[in-house]
Amino acid sequence: MLKIFAGALFLLFLVGCAPSRYVKDGMGPQDFERDHFDCEMRVVTIYGGWARMGAGEAVMAGQDIHRCLLTKGYRKVAAAQ
């Protein structure tokens, strides 16, 4: 049973680590960097700074940054696209 759980966990790790990037029609890499920085600063300020976050809060901050980028019109695609 433990081997099955470990195998499933490893598979989820591999899928979750697949290379990806954010794209938005009509926007270039510099536009993304600006928007990503804006989202990161907003989110990190809410949590009190990267240095004050624990591991769980850092994961939640990453998810919040992802949601911020989605609200700005970006979508996440496989890196090969």
Protein Blocks (a to p, Z undefined) as FASTA:
>chain_A
ZZmmmmmmmmmmmmmmpccddddehiafklmmmmmmmmmmmmmmmnopaklpcfklmmmm
mmmmmmmmmmnopacddfkZZ
